[in-house]
């Protein structure tokens, strides 16, 4: 061991004892040591719960601990997430369920319980906010955190504070997280994926160029399959190739995406952690066991999904002003239609009736395998659903919905059902 290696900052992730260049902790014997030259200088982190939905289910049912678990719905559905045992067999998120079961026929399949996952996600979020007020959620199970200036509060540098946090989540909530620590958002998110599950990876400024050089271009945010194919046709496969190109050349070829390629390929990302970086939409969707083309059959699903969206808006104390209908045809082609309302809403009735109008134009005999409804342009509830001075019935329906919600909150969701839920829809023209 060289003098430089021995002097590299490090600590044990299990007992937090200072590491001194050994492969195992001198205090507890754990091999989970982390060393890095910039360990105590970096402050921007990305935290991601490990196989979140599956981890929650395994926590709640210990019999599942050593079994492959897939969270998803029905033979026609897709995989929401899969535990790491299932992933070893080739199961991946967004994979059609029938393919997942072909890859791992012994898997235990569990229908998603979003209410439970949201509840656990909020518990994790609360612990994050105890570390720093600068928390930017990306979804219910991941977020960026900026811990600059928190040393006095926690009496530790950010790296050790994050290790304590990961250990606390495991002990108090019963799931695990992976941590990525860096100097910018792009590399913090990349780092959090490096050693899952229970990972803690660091990417410093000094190593950024070398680290990125051999990585595929798809590592860069915004480079999906289509854009990757474009780059492939131009002979660009690795980030290192982008590092040799001028910004003007990349922008000439690819416009504003070229500028992103130039900067991120060099580890340049000036985006800060924004505390108002909440989700930009709320939606719900379902995949049918058999393709549907009848308007009334689709309306029954649309009503149920609209109620789910409204329930989530109500619980989050927010509203949305643009309603978005999503349909996927039998040959997997996606259609999205949207309509902006005069005012924000969190009423199932307004979401549903707008969705019906959008759906009416699409039911021309086409068979659909999926329908979804959601809202965007989110805001707080203050301006939501003012009294309708033109349509008195709308005001009455809003009052009825409030009464139904009160009954469901007290006695359960199945207490009251609407006629639409049972397929008693009527095409409105």
C-alpha positions in Angstrom: 0.0 0.0 0.0 1.4 3.4 -1.0 1.3 6.4 1.3 -1.2 8.1 -1.0 -3.6 5.1 -0.8 -3.3 5.0 3.0 -4.1 8.8 3.1 -7.2 8.5 1.0 -10.3 9.5 3.0 -12.6 6.5 3.8 -15.0 5.0 6.3 -17.0 1.9 7.0 -20.6 2.1 5.7 -21.8 -0.4 8.4 -20.3 1.1 11.6 -19.0 4.4 10.2 -15.6 3.8 11.7 -12.8 5.7 9.9 -11.1 3.4 7.4 -7.3 3.3 7.1 -6.6 1.7 3.8 -7.5 -1.9 4.7 -9.9 -4.1 2.8 -12.0 -4.8 5.9 -13.1 -2.5 8.7 -10.7 -2.7 11.6 -13.6 -2.1 14.0 -16.4 -4.5 12.8 -14.8 -6.5 10.0 -17.2 -5.4 7.3 -15.9 -5.3 3.7 -18.3 -2.4 2.9 -15.6 0.3 3.0 -15.6 3.4 0.8 -12.5 5.3 -0.2 -12.3 8.3 -2.4 -9.9 11.3 -2.7 -12.9 13.8 -2.9 -15.0 11.9 -0.4 -15.4 14.8 2.0 -15.6 17.5 -0.6 -18.7 16.4 -2.6 -22.2 17.4 -1.6 -24.7 16.5 -4.4 -26.3 13.2 -4.1 -28.9 11.0 -5.9 -30.7 8.5 -3.7 -32.7 5.7 -5.3 -34.6 3.0 -3.4 -33.6 -0.5 -4.5 -36.3 -2.4 -6.5 -38.7 -0.3 -4.5 -42.1 -1.9 -5.0 -40.7 -5.5 -4.7 -38.7 -4.5 -1.7 -41.8 -3.2 0.1 -43.6 -6.4 -0.7 -40.7 -8.5 0.6 -40.5 -6.5 3.8 -44.2 -7.1 4.4 -44.0 -10.8 3.6 -40.8 -12.4 4.8 -41.7 -15.6 3.0 -40.8 -13.8 -0.3 -37.3 -13.0 0.8 -35.5 -15.6 -1.3 -38.0 -15.8 -4.1 -38.1 -13.9 -7.5 -40.8 -11.3 -7.2 -42.4 -9.4 -10.1 -44.7 -6.4 -9.5 -47.2 -6.1 -12.4 -50.6 -6.8 -13.6 -52.2 -9.6 -15.5 -51.0 -11.7 -18.5 -51.5 -8.6 -20.8 -49.8 -6.2 -18.4 -46.2 -5.1 -18.1 -43.6 -5.4 -15.3 -43.6 -2.4 -13.0 -40.5 -3.6 -11.2 -38.8 -6.8 -10.3 -36.6 -7.8 -7.4 -32.9 -8.5 -8.1 -33.4 -12.3 -8.0 -35.9 -12.0 -10.9 -33.6 -9.6 -12.7 -30.9 -12.3 -12.7 -33.3 -14.4 -14.8 -33.6 -11.5 -17.3 -36.8 -9.8 -16.1 -36.8 -6.0 -16.6 -39.1 -3.1 -15.9 -41.6 -2.4 -18.7 -41.2 -5.9 -20.1 -44.5 -7.5 -21.2 -45.7 -9.8 -18.4 -45.8 -12.9 -20.7 -42.2 -12.5 -21.6 -41.2 -11.9 -17.9 -42.9 -15.2 -17.0 -41.2 -17.0 -19.9 -37.9 -15.8 -18.5 -38.7 -16.6 -14.9 -41.7 -19.0 -14.7 -41.2 -19.5 -10.9 -41.7 -15.8 -10.1 -44.3 -14.6 -7.6 -46.4 -12.0 -9.4 -48.0 -9.3 -7.2 -50.4 -6.6 -8.3 -49.1 -3.1 -7.5 -50.4 -1.5 -4.3 -49.7 2.1 -5.1 -51.2 3.5 -1.9 -48.8 1.5 0.1 -45.9 2.4 -2.0 -46.7 6.1 -1.8 -47.0 5.8 1.9 -43.6 4.2 2.2 -42.1 6.7 -0.3 -43.3 9.5 1.9 -41.6 8.0 4.9 -38.3 7.9 3.0 -38.9 11.5 1.8 -39.4 12.6 5.4 -36.0 11.2 6.4 -34.4 12.9 3.4 -35.8 16.3 4.4 -34.2 15.8 7.9 -30.9 15.9 6.1 -31.4 19.0 4.0 -34.2 21.3 2.9 -32.8 20.9 -0.7 -34.6 17.7 -1.8 -35.8 17.4 -5.4 -38.0 14.3 -5.8 -37.9 12.6 -9.2 -40.5 10.0 -8.3 -41.8 8.3 -5.1 -38.6 6.4 -4.7 -35.8 8.6 -5.8 -34.5 12.2 -5.3 -31.6 14.6 -5.6 -30.2 16.1 -2.5 -27.9 19.1 -2.0 -26.0 18.8 1.4 -23.7 21.7 1.0 -23.5 23.6 4.3 -25.0 20.8 6.4 -21.8 19.8 8.2 -22.5 22.0 11.3 -26.1 20.5 11.6 -25.0 16.9 11.3 -21.5 17.2 12.7 -20.3 15.1 9.7 -19.4 15.7 6.0 -22.2 14.8 3.6 -20.8 11.4 2.7 -21.0 10.1 6.2 -24.4 11.8 6.7 -25.7 9.9 3.6 -24.3 6.6 4.9 -26.1 7.2 8.2 -29.3 7.9 6.3 -29.0 4.7 4.3 -28.5 2.7 7.4 -31.5 4.4 9.1 -33.8 3.7 6.1 -32.9 0.0 6.4 -33.4 -0.1 10.1 -36.5 2.0 10.5 -38.4 1.5 7.2 -37.1 -2.0 6.2 -36.0 -1.4 2.7 -32.6 -0.5 1.2 -31.4 2.5 -0.9 -28.4 3.2 -3.1 -26.5 6.4 -3.0 -24.6 8.3 -5.7 -22.4 11.1 -4.6 -20.8 13.6 -7.0 -20.4 17.3 -7.9 -23.3 17.4 -10.4 -26.7 15.9 -11.0 -25.7 13.8 -14.1 -22.9 12.0 -12.4 -24.7 11.6 -9.0 -27.5 9.7 -10.8 -25.0 7.6 -12.8 -23.2 6.8 -9.5 -26.3 5.6 -7.7 -26.8 2.9 -10.4 -23.2 1.5 -10.2 -23.4 -0.9 -7.2 -27.1 -1.7 -6.7 -28.5 -2.9 -4.3 -27.2 -1.2 -1.1 -24.7 0.8 -3.2 -22.7 3.8 -2.3 -20.6 5.1 -5.2 -18.6 8.3 -5.7 -17.6 10.1 -8.9 -15.3 13.0 -8.4 -14.4 15.9 -10.7 -10.9 14.7 -11.2 -11.9 11.3 -12.6 -15.0 12.4 -14.6 -13.5 12.4 -18.1 -11.7 9.1 -17.7 -14.8 7.5 -16.1 -17.0 8.6 -18.9 -14.7 7.9 -21.8 -15.5 4.2 -22.5 -19.2 4.4 -21.5 -21.9 4.1 -24.2 -23.6 7.3 -25.4 -26.9 5.9 -24.0 -25.6 6.7 -20.5 -26.3 10.4 -21.3 -29.7 11.7 -20.2 -31.9 12.1 -23.3 -30.2 9.6 -25.5 -32.9 7.0 -26.1 -33.1 4.2 -28.6 -34.0 6.5 -31.5 -31.3 9.1 -30.9 -28.7 6.4 -30.1 -29.5 4.8 -33.6 -28.9 8.2 -35.2 -25.6 8.5 -33.4 -24.7 5.0 -34.4 -25.3 5.8 -38.0 -22.9 8.7 -37.6 -20.3 6.3 -36.2 -20.7 7.6 -32.6 -21.0 4.9 -30.0 -19.0 6.0 -26.9 -18.9 9.1 -24.8 -15.2 9.3 -25.5 -15.9 9.9 -29.1 -18.1 12.9 -28.1 -15.2 14.2 -26.0 -13.1 14.6 -29.1 -15.7 16.7 -30.9 -16.3 20.5 -30.8 -19.5 22.0 -29.4 -20.2 23.8 -32.6 -19.9 20.6 -34.6 -22.3 18.7 -32.4 -24.8 21.6 -32.3 -24.7 21.8 -36.1 -25.5 18.1 -36.4 -28.0 17.7 -33.5 -29.2 21.2 -32.5 -29.7 21.8 -28.8 -29.2 18.1 -28.1 -25.7 18.5 -29.5 -24.9 21.1 -26.8 -26.1 18.6 -24.1 -23.9 15.9 -25.6 -20.9 18.2 -25.5 -21.4 19.2 -21.9 -22.5 16.0 -20.3 -19.8 14.0 -22.1 -17.3 16.2 -20.2 -19.1 15.9 -16.9 -20.4 19.5 -17.2 -23.9 19.9 -15.6 -24.8 23.1 -13.9 -28.4 22.2 -12.9 -29.0 22.8 -9.3 -31.3 20.9 -6.9 -34.7 22.5 -7.0 -37.0 22.0 -4.1 -40.1 22.5 -6.2 -39.1 19.7 -8.6 -42.1 17.6 -7.9 -43.8 15.3 -10.4 -45.2 17.2 -13.4 -48.2 14.9 -13.9 -50.5 12.5 -12.1 -52.0 9.6 -14.0 -53.3 6.1 -13.8 -53.6 3.4 -16.5 -54.6 -0.2 -17.0 -53.9 -2.9 -19.5 -56.8 -5.2 -20.5 -56.8 -9.0 -20.4 -58.5 -8.8 -23.8 -58.5 -6.0 -26.4 -61.5 -3.7 -26.1 -63.1 -1.5 -28.8 -66.5 -0.8 -27.4 -67.0 2.7 -26.1 -69.1 1.7 -23.1 -66.5 -0.9 -22.1 -63.7 1.6 -22.2 -65.8 4.2 -20.3 -66.1 1.8 -17.3 -62.3 1.7 -17.0 -62.0 5.4 -17.7 -64.3 6.2 -14.7 -62.3 4.0 -12.3 -59.0 5.5 -13.4 -60.4 9.0 -13.2 -61.3 8.4 -9.6 -57.9 7.1 -8.8 -56.3 10.2 -10.3 -58.6 12.5 -8.4 -57.9 10.6 -5.2 -54.1 11.1 -5.6 -54.6 14.8 -6.4 -56.8 15.2 -3.3 -54.3 13.4 -1.0 -51.4 15.5 -2.4 -53.4 18.7 -2.1 -52.8 19.6 -5.8 -54.8 20.1 -9.0 -54.2 19.7 -12.7 -55.4 21.9 -15.6 -54.7 19.7 -18.6 -56.4 16.3 -19.0 -54.5 13.7 -20.9 -56.0 10.5 -22.4 -53.7 7.7 -23.3 -54.6 4.7 -25.5 -52.4 1.9 -26.7 -53.7 -0.1 -29.7 -53.5 -3.9 -30.1 -50.4 -3.4 -32.3 -48.7 -1.4 -29.5 -49.1 2.0 -31.0 -49.7 4.8 -28.5 -52.2 7.6 -28.9 -52.3 10.6 -26.5 -54.9 13.3 -26.6 -55.2 16.3 -24.3 -57.5 19.2 -23.4 -56.7 22.2 -21.3 -59.5 23.2 -18.8 -60.6 26.7 -17.9 -59.4 26.1 -14.4 -57.4 23.5 -12.5 -59.3 20.5 -11.2 -59.0 17.6 -8.8 -62.5 16.3 -9.4 -63.0 12.8 -10.8 -66.1 14.1 -12.6 -64.3 16.8 -14.6 -61.4 14.5 -15.4 -63.8 11.7 -16.5 -66.1 13.8 -18.6 -63.2 15.5 -20.4 -61.7 12.0 -20.9 -65.0 10.8 -22.4 -65.0 13.6 -24.9 -61.5 12.7 -26.0 -62.3 9.0 -26.1 -65.4 9.6 -28.2 -63.2 10.6 -31.2 -61.0 7.5 -30.9 -63.6 4.7 -30.7 -64.0 4.0 -34.4 -63.6 0.2 -34.2 -59.9 0.3 -33.2 -59.0 -2.4 -30.7 -57.1 -1.1 -27.6 -55.0 -3.0 -25.1 -54.5 -0.1 -22.7 -56.2 3.0 -21.5 -55.0 5.7 -19.2 -56.0 9.1 -17.9 -54.1 11.8 -16.1 -53.6 15.5 -15.6 -50.6 17.9 -16.1 -50.0 21.6 -15.5 -50.1 20.9 -11.7 -50.7 23.6 -9.1 -52.0 23.9 -5.6 -55.7 23.5 -4.9 -56.5 27.2 -4.3 -57.8 27.9 -7.8 -59.3 24.4 -8.4 -62.9 23.8 -9.3 -64.7 27.1 -8.9 -68.5 27.0 -8.9 -69.8 26.5 -12.4 -72.2 29.4 -13.1 -73.3 28.0 -16.4 -73.8 24.3 -15.6 -75.7 23.9 -12.4 -75.5 20.2 -12.7 -71.7 20.3 -12.5 -71.9 22.1 -9.2 -74.3 19.4 -7.9 -72.0 16.6 -9.1 -69.1 18.2 -7.4 -71.0 18.3 -4.1 -72.0 14.6 -4.6 -68.4 13.7 -5.3 -67.3 15.3 -2.0 -70.0 13.4 -0.1 -68.9 10.1 -1.8 -65.3 10.8 -0.9 -66.2 11.4 2.7 -68.0 8.0 2.8 -65.2 6.2 1.1 -62.6 7.7 3.5 -64.7 6.5 6.4 -65.9 3.1 5.3 -63.7 2.1 2.4 -63.5 2.6 -1.4 -66.1 -0.1 -2.2 -68.8 1.7 -0.1 -70.1 3.7 -3.1 -69.8 2.9 -6.8 -71.1 4.8 -9.8 -73.1 3.4 -12.7 -70.2 4.1 -15.0 -68.0 1.7 -13.0 -70.3 -1.1 -14.0 -70.2 -0.3 -17.6 -73.4 1.8 -17.8 -71.7 4.5 -19.9 -73.5 6.5 -22.6 -71.8 8.0 -25.6 -72.0 11.8 -25.3 -72.0 13.8 -28.4 
